[in-house]
Amino acid sequence: MRRTRMTDHPVAGALFVLPFFLVVLAFLVVPLGYAFWLSLSSRSLALGERFTGFDNYVRAFSDPVLLDGVLRVVVFGAVQIPVMLGLALAGALMLDAVTTRFAVAFRLVAFMPYAVPAVLGALMWGFLYSRTFGPFAELPTVVGGEPVEFFSTDLLLLSLGNIVTWAWTGYNMIVLYSALRAVPREMYEAAMIDGASQVQIALRIKVPAIRQAIALAAIFTVIGTMQFFVEPYVMARFAPQISAGYTPNLYAYNQAFAYSDFHYSAAISFSLGFVVFVAAYVFVLLTRKRRSS
């Protein structure tokens, strides 16, 4: 009688998936469940820990400090996201049009900022922005101008946006360039035979062909922007005007580890996750309607 192989047994597939399932359960599902339970309760010296339902969420959506941080991040993203994706798309189109060794070197150099840890990148830019010993602040004095105060209230968001753009443009450029490489070359050859220029090929063939990749990069960028944390947290030591509620994630972090209000911090985190989910879903709907129209 022939023995049944292990891989033919219906339990074999479940055994292969079990380690991944256990990791997800232990490090994602259980912590999220515990954090959600924390968000539904509160602790006080007089009453101790008690179940309060959605009171923390009502407090979060009416907290002026949190709402101010959300508005600041929205304004930040409205400027920074189009700039970064525009630069990434322009770089990807340029790489796709160039077939020399320069393209390989440029891909490596453009991707390098993404490989630098965010904390180190923010510290590096903090040095470059410094009015005391940074090289950038003193550049206008060469032509008789005044030193630039990159940490001033008017320029702070632009300075932070420059850091994020520097770190993530190369990553998005490689994603878009990979999508461009999957476009059939015959489409370009046919367009060239019809007399299309390189600019027309880029705008009318290449960009529409990778519209889904652009939308995916935009969605991930929106999610990352709403979770803006590392750069303002590091730059707070250089810019005192970066308060505890400068961004929603920074506000949740300080509520938990500066004020020990873990319950309210968990509610802020889940509220932010809900807002990010709604924003991403609306963006997906809008892009689908544009593709179908």
N, C-alpha and C positions, 0 to 999 in steps of 0.2 A: 504494500500500500504506500503510495507516495505521500511524503510528509508535506503538510501545508507550510509554506514559507511564512516567516514573521511579517513580511510586508503585505501578504495577502489577507491578514487578519484585520477586521475593521477597527480593532483597538490600537493598531500600530500607528495610524495617523494621529490619534489622540495623544499617544505617548510622545510623539515627536513635537507636538504643539504644547504639551504640558509645561516644559520649563519656561517657555516664553509667557504662557498664561500665568504661571506663578509669579514671575517677575513683575508683570503688569499689575497683577492683583496686589502684590506686596508694596510696590513702590509708586503706584498710581491710583488704583481704585480705593484702597484702604486709606491712604493719606487724604485723598479728596473727600471721602466720606466723613473722616474725622474732622476735617476743616469745615465741611458744611454743617456738621453738628455743632461745632464751636460757634459758627455764625448765627445759630438759632438760640444761643444762650448768652448770658451776661454774668459778670462777677462784680460784686461790690463788697465793701468791708462790712456793711450792716446786714445784708441779706445773703451774702455768699454767692455761689453759683446757682443760677436759676434759669429755667427755660423762658425765653421771651418771644419766641416765634420770629416774625419778620421785622421786629422793631429795629434791629441793627440795619436792615436794608432800607427801611424808611428813613432812618437817620443818615445813611450814606447818600441816598438820592436827594437829600435836602441839606447836606453839609456844604456850606459855601466854600470852604477850603478845598474840598475834593472837586466840586464843580468848577472852581477856578483852575485847578490843575488839569482837568479834562479839557476845558476850553483852550488852555495853553498848548496842550499836546495836539489838539485838533488844528490850531493855527500853525503849529510847527510842521505837522504832517502835510497840510495843504500847500506849503511852500517846498518842503524838502523832498517829498515823494516824487512829484513831477520832475524836479531837477535831477534827482538821482536816477530815476528810470530813463529820463531823456539822455543823460550822459551814458548810461549803460547801453541803451539801444544804439546810440551813435557809435560807441566803441565796437559793439558787436557787428554793426554793418561795415565798419571800416575793416575789421579783421576778416570778415567774410570776403571782402573785395581784394584783400592783399594776400598773396600766396608766397611771399618771400620769407626768409628766416626771421625778418623783423617781426612778423606776426607771432611767431612762437615766443620770442623774447618779450614782446609786449603783453601777451597773455600771462606770462609768468609774473612780470612786474605788476600788472594790474591786479592780479589775484593775491599778491603778497600782503596788502593791508588787511584782508579778511583773515589771514593766518595769524596775524598779531592778536593776542588776547585783548579784549575790549578795555580792561583795566590799564594795561600797559599803553595802549593807544591813547587813552584819555590823559594819562600822566604825561605822555610825550607831547601832546598838544597843549597841555597846561603849561609846560615849559616853553613851547614855541610862542604861546600867547602872552606870556608874562611881560609886563611892562618894565620890570626890574632887570631881568637878564635874558629875556626872549629876543630872538632876532627879528621877528615880524613887527613888533610894536614900534621899533625904532626906524623902520624903513622910510616912513614919510619924512623923517628929519633930514634925510639925504638931500631932498629937494626943498628944504626949508619949511616943511610942514610940522604939524604937531604929532606927538606919539599917539598911536591908536590904543584905546582902552577896550580890549576885546571882552573884558568882563563887565562892562557897563550894562545898564539895564536895556539900552537900546540895541546893543550888539550881541547880547548873551545868547539869544535863541539862534541867531545866525552863526555864532561861533560853534554852538553845539551841533547845528545842522551841518556845518562843514566837517566836523569829526565823523558824524554818521555817514555822510556822503563819501568821505574818504575811505571808510571801512567797508562799505557795502556795495559801492558801485562796481568794483571788480567782480564780486561774486555774481551779481545780477547780469553783468556783461557776459560772463562765461555761460550762464544758463541760457541767455538769449542766443549766444553764438552757437551753442550746441543744437538749439532748435533750428537755426539757420542751416546748419550742416545737413540736416535731415530733409531739407527742401530739394526736390529733384533739380539737378543742374540743367536738364533739358528745357525747363521753363525759362531760364535766363538766356540760353542760346536762342530759343525761339524769339524772345523779345529783342535780342540784339539783331537778329536777322530782319525783324520788322522795323529796325531803326531806333529803338529805344535807347536812351542814354543811361549811364550808370545811376544817376539820380532818379530817373523814372523807374528803373528796375527796382531800386531800393524802396521807393515810396509806394509803388503800385503792385509790386509782386512780393518782395521780401517781407515787408511789414504786415500786410494782410495774411501772409502764409504763417506767420508766427504769432498771430493775435492771441491764441490760447496761452502760449508761453508768456506773453506780456501780461495777460490778465492774471495768470498764476503768480508771477513775480510781484505784481501789484497787490494781490491779496496777502501774500506773505509779508510784504513791506508794510501794509496797513496794520497787520497783527503785531509786527515787531515795533512799529511806532507807538501803538497804544500801550505797549509794555515798556516804554522808554524808562530806563532806570540807571544803567551802569554809568553812562557819561555824566548826567547831572549829579549822581552820588559822588563820583570822583572829583568833579570840578567844583563841588561845594567848598572844598578847602581853599580854592583859588577865588571863588566868587561868593562872598557872604550873602548876596541877595537870593541865592538858591535856598529857599526855605524848606522846612520839613514836608510841605505839601506842594512842592514845585511840580511834580508829576504824580499821577494816581499811584503808580507802583512805589514811588518814594514815600508817599504818604502812608500807604499800607505798611511798608517796612518800618517806618518810624513809629507807627501806632503799636506795632508788635514788639519791637526791640528797644525802643526808647521810652515808651509809656506803658509797656507790658499789657496792652489791651489787645490780646490775641483774638478775642471774640469779634470785636469791631474790625480788626485787620482782616480776618477771614471773610467777613461780610463785604468789605471793600474789594477784596480779591475776586470773589464770585460776582459781584456787581460789575466789575471791570471786564471779567470774562464774558458776561452776558452782553455787555455793550459791544465788545469786540466781535462776538458771534453775530449779532444783529448787523453790525457794519459790514462784515465780510459777506453775509447772506444777501444784503441789499446790493452790494457791489457785484456779486455773482449774477443776481437777477438782471441788473442793468446791462451787464456785458452780454448776457444771453439774448436780451431783447434787441440789442444793437446788431448781434450776429444774425438774428432771424429776420430783421427788417431789411 
